[in-house]
Amino acid sequence: MKHIDVVIPTRGRRARLEKTLASIPPEAEGIEIQALVIFDGASEAQDFEAIKARGIPAILSEKHRGAVACRNQALAGTKDAVLYAVDDIIFQPGSIAAGIRTFRAHFPDDDGAVGFIQIGGVSFHPSGIALVGAAFMNRYPKRELFFPGYFHFASQEVYELARKLGKWAAEPQAGVIHYHPDRFPAMRDLTHVEARAHKQRDMALAKTRKMRGLIWGA
C-alpha cells in the first residue's frame, strides 16, 4: 500500500463536506492520502467546480443515482487502497494512521479490510466506513465494491465477504464522529431524507440476497 483514496459521495452538503475534508491528513504512516469526492447529480455542479478548483480530485455524476452508484463510479478509477467514507463525519486525529497500522499487521499482502469505529451516539454497521486493500478490491469487476442493486445501504456485503474469507479487522482507535440526525437533530436535511427513503428497499434486498446465500464479490 502506497496510496489511499478516501472516496466520499456527497449531495447538498458543502459545509459538512468541507469539515470532512479538513479532517483527512495528506499523509499517515508514510502513505499518501488523497480525498476523491463524487458529487451526486448535475445540481451539484457549482460545488463540484469549487472543490475541483482547489486541486481536490472530484467527479460530477450527471444524474442523482445514490451513494452506491457514486462510490462504484469513483472506485473504478482507483489503483491502490481505498477508504470509503461519508460526507458528514470527522476523522479523529490519528484515526487513519491507526487504521493503517492495523491493516499492515493483519494484511501484509494488502488483501483485507479494516472497519472504523463511530465515537459515541448512534452506531452504524461495522463496515460503514472501512479501509480496503488493493488485493481485496481487485476481486470485484471494475473494482466496484458495492452490489449495484442498492441505492444507499450496501456495506454489509463487504463485511460479510471479508469475514467469510478471514480478511476483516476492526480498529477501536480508528474513530470518527458521525453527525447523524438521530444524534444531532439539527443535522437532518434533504440528503438524509432522500437516503432514508430508500432504506426499506435496500434492507429488503439485503435480506433476500442473504437468504439466497449471495455475497457480492464472492
C-alpha positions in Angstrom: 0.0 0.0 0.0 1.5 3.3 -1.1 -1.6 5.4 -1.6 -5.1 5.7 -0.2 -8.1 7.3 -2.0 -10.7 8.5 0.5 -13.8 8.1 -1.6 -16.7 10.4 -0.5 -20.1 10.7 -2.2 -21.8 13.9 -1.5 -25.0 15.8 -2.2 -26.1 19.2 -0.9 -23.7 19.2 1.9 -20.8 21.6 1.0 -20.3 22.9 4.6 -20.2 19.4 6.1 -18.1 18.1 3.3 -15.5 20.8 4.0 -15.2 19.6 7.6 -14.8 16.0 6.5 -12.1 17.0 4.0 -10.3 19.1 6.6 -10.0 16.1 8.9 -8.2 14.0 6.3 -4.4 14.2 6.7 -2.2 14.3 3.5 -0.1 11.5 4.8 -0.1 8.9 7.5 2.3 6.1 8.4 4.3 7.0 5.3 1.3 6.6 2.9 0.0 9.3 0.7 -3.7 10.1 1.3 -6.0 11.9 -1.1 -9.7 12.6 -1.0 -11.8 11.7 -4.0 -15.2 13.4 -4.0 -18.1 12.4 -6.2 -21.0 14.8 -6.4 -24.4 13.1 -6.9 -26.2 14.9 -9.6 -26.0 17.8 -12.0 -27.4 20.2 -9.3 -24.0 19.8 -7.6 -22.1 21.4 -10.4 -21.2 24.6 -8.6 -19.8 22.8 -5.6 -18.0 20.3 -7.8 -16.2 23.2 -9.6 -15.3 24.9 -6.4 -13.8 21.7 -4.9 -12.0 20.8 -8.1 -10.5 24.3 -8.4 -8.8 23.7 -5.1 -6.9 20.7 -6.6 -9.1 18.1 -4.8 -9.9 15.2 -7.2 -13.6 15.3 -7.9 -16.2 13.7 -10.2 -19.7 15.0 -11.1 -22.4 12.4 -11.8 -24.8 13.7 -14.3 -27.8 12.2 -12.5 -28.8 11.7 -8.9 -28.1 8.0 -8.5 -27.4 7.5 -4.8 -24.3 6.8 -2.8 -23.7 3.3 -4.0 -23.6 4.1 -7.7 -21.4 7.2 -7.0 -18.9 5.2 -4.9 -18.7 2.5 -7.6 -18.1 5.1 -10.3 -15.3 6.6 -8.3 -13.7 3.3 -7.2 -13.4 2.2 -10.8 -10.7 4.8 -11.3 -8.6 4.0 -8.2 -5.5 1.9 -8.3 -4.4 1.2 -4.7 -6.1 1.1 -1.4 -9.4 2.9 -0.7 -11.1 4.3 2.4 -14.7 4.7 1.6 -16.4 7.3 3.8 -19.4 9.7 4.0 -19.8 13.5 3.9 -21.0 14.0 7.5 -18.1 12.6 9.5 -14.9 13.9 11.0 -11.9 11.6 11.2 -10.4 11.9 14.6 -6.7 12.8 14.9 -4.6 9.7 14.3 -7.6 7.6 13.3 -6.4 6.9 9.7 -2.9 6.2 11.0 -4.3 3.7 13.4 -6.3 2.0 10.7 -3.2 1.7 8.5 -1.2 0.1 11.3 -3.9 -2.4 12.0 -4.2 -3.1 8.3 -0.5 -3.8 7.9 -0.5 -6.0 11.0 -3.3 -8.2 9.7 -3.0 -8.0 5.9 0.6 -7.5 4.8 -0.5 -8.8 1.3 -2.9 -5.9 1.0 -5.8 -8.4 1.0 -8.2 -7.3 3.7 -10.4 -4.6 5.2 -10.4 -2.6 8.4 -13.5 -1.1 9.8 -13.6 2.3 11.5 -15.5 3.0 14.7 -18.1 5.6 15.4 -17.4 7.5 18.6 -20.5 7.9 20.8 -24.1 8.2 19.8 -25.8 6.3 17.1 -23.9 3.2 16.0 -23.6 2.2 12.3 -22.7 -1.0 10.6 -19.2 -2.2 11.3 -18.3 -1.7 7.7 -20.0 1.7 7.3 -16.5 3.2 6.9 -13.6 1.0 6.0 -10.1 0.9 4.7 -9.8 -1.7 1.9 -6.6 -3.0 0.4 -5.9 -3.2 -3.3 -5.8 -7.0 -3.5 -9.2 -7.2 -1.8 -10.6 -4.6 -4.2 -9.3 -6.4 -7.2 -11.8 -9.3 -6.5 -14.5 -7.1 -7.9 -15.2 -6.4 -11.6 -14.1 -2.9 -12.3 -13.2 -2.6 -8.6 -17.0 -2.0 -7.9 -17.0 -2.8 -4.2 -20.8 -2.5 -3.7 -23.6 -4.5 -5.3 -25.2 -2.1 -7.8 -28.7 -3.1 -6.8 -28.5 -1.0 -3.6 -29.1 2.8 -3.5 -27.5 3.8 -0.2 -27.2 1.0 2.3 -24.7 -1.6 0.9 -21.7 -2.0 3.1 -23.0 -5.1 4.8 -21.9 -7.4 1.9 -18.3 -6.0 2.1 -18.3 -7.1 5.7 -19.8 -10.5 5.0 -17.3 -11.3 2.3 -14.3 -10.1 4.4 -15.5 -12.1 7.4 -16.1 -15.2 5.3 -12.6 -15.0 3.9 -11.0 -14.2 7.3 -10.0 -10.8 6.0 -11.8 -8.4 8.3 -10.4 -6.5 11.3 -11.7 -3.5 13.3 -9.6 -0.9 15.0 -11.1 0.9 18.1 -8.5 3.7 17.7 -9.7 4.4 14.1 -12.5 6.6 15.3 -14.8 9.1 13.6 -17.5 11.4 14.8 -20.6 10.9 12.7 -23.0 13.9 12.6 -26.1 11.7 12.2 -29.5 13.3 12.6 -30.6 10.7 15.1 -27.9 12.1 17.5 -27.8 15.7 16.1 -31.4 16.5 15.1 -30.3 19.9 13.6 -28.3 18.0 11.0 -31.4 16.5 9.4 -31.6 17.6 5.8 -32.9 16.7 2.4 -29.9 14.5 1.6 -30.6 12.4 4.7 -34.4 12.2 3.9 -33.6 11.1 0.3 -31.3 8.4 1.6 -33.7 7.1 4.2 -36.5 6.9 1.7 -34.5 4.0 0.1 -33.7 2.2 3.3 -36.7 -0.2 3.3 -36.0 -1.3 -0.2 -32.3 -1.6 0.4 -32.8 -3.7 3.6 -35.4 -5.9 1.8 -32.9 -6.5 -0.9 -30.1 -7.3 1.6 -32.4 -9.8 3.4 -33.3 -11.5 0.1 -29.7 -11.8 -1.0 -28.6 -13.2 2.3 -31.4 -15.8 2.3 -30.1 -16.9 -1.1 -26.5 -17.0 0.1 -25.5 -14.2 -2.2 -22.5 -12.1 -1.4 -21.2 -9.5 -3.9 -17.6 -10.4 -4.9 -17.8 -14.0 -3.7 
